[in-house]
Amino acid sequence: MSAVLEEFARIPEGWTRKHLLDLESLTADEINILLDTAARLKKATRGCRGKVPLLQGRTSANIFFENSTRTRNSFSLAARRLGGDTIEFTSSGSSVAKGETFIDTAKNIEAMQIDSIVVRHSTPGAPHLLAQKVGCAVLNAGDGAHEHPTQGLLDILTIREHRGNLQGITVALVGDITYSRTARSNIWGLKKLGANVIVCGPSTLVSRQWEEFGVEVAYSLDEILPRCDVLNLLRIQFERQATRPFPSVHEYALLYAMNRDRMARAKSDILIMAPGPINRGVEITPDVADGPQSVILDQVTNGLAVRMAALWLTINANDR
């Protein structure tokens, strides 16, 4: 344990960020610091199973204004894996329901002498506003359809573990691009690390404007499939859509679901990813989701590693 504490006695040179709000504003070097730190913490905690007291005496508050299972639990467990404590807040039945503002709620929680706030909110930019109003670290756990930086990082860490260098590999993000904060974070992170990115889906969910991000736009999964090293199959977010963007779920699955037939036409070492929850039979069939090329559960484990890294780096940056 003393060797671990010595290894993590100080945060890496080049990291000065007191918040993690997005991947758009991070440099490639900063993204690599996060990924390298996550890999080191994963090793130090024996695959995210054990604990290291790097945040002992520190408290992180999870303030969620949208429903979440994976992200909330992952951030909570990440803090505890580092020896920290957590406060759990949900807007349902809280003072927000009585008229208290988002900022006042956060500042009251901060007054409990916490060290970081993990926030999910339906309004794009809410974490950025909060970071201007509080003195502790702020970590974005998803803001509307804008970004979900730790999801992008855990996806990239998973690819890096299986492929090594991301330079020159081709990653396709398939499905609901318009409403996906995961897609935006992945695009920013992957592009900065040298990957080629394709966004693919129905034209109602994939605009040509995505080309302005420096990515390729495609409408046929079958046409791009032979070129892809990684497929990240995004959930159709019906809850964010005012109208149904395609005639039926069956038609979507026929054109875009990853199934046995498409696997037979893909590269033999293709990686199949999906930020949960997955809709079996819609974006992916059960045999593919549970197959040897699927790294979906690796993504979940790496979510712990990435969130440990994000908490440790930002909280310690605030001490400077």
Buried (B, 14 or more C-beta within 10 A) or exposed (E): EEEBEEBBEEBBEEBEBBBBBBBBBBEEEBBBBBBBBBBBBBEBBEEBEEBBEBBEEBBBBBBBBBEBEBBBBBBBBBBBBBBBBBBEBBBEEEEBEEEEEBBEBBBEBBEEEBBBBBBBBEEBBBBBBBBEEBEBBBBBBBBBBBBBBBBBBBBBBBBBBBBEEBEEBBBBBBBBBBBBBBBBBBBBBBBBBEBBBBBBBBEEBBEEEBEEBEBBBBBEBEEBBEBBBBBBBBBBBEEBBEEEBBEEBEEBBEBBBBBEEBBEEBBEEBBBBBBBEBBBBBBBBEEBBEBEBBBBEBBBBBBBBBBBBBBBBBBBBBEE
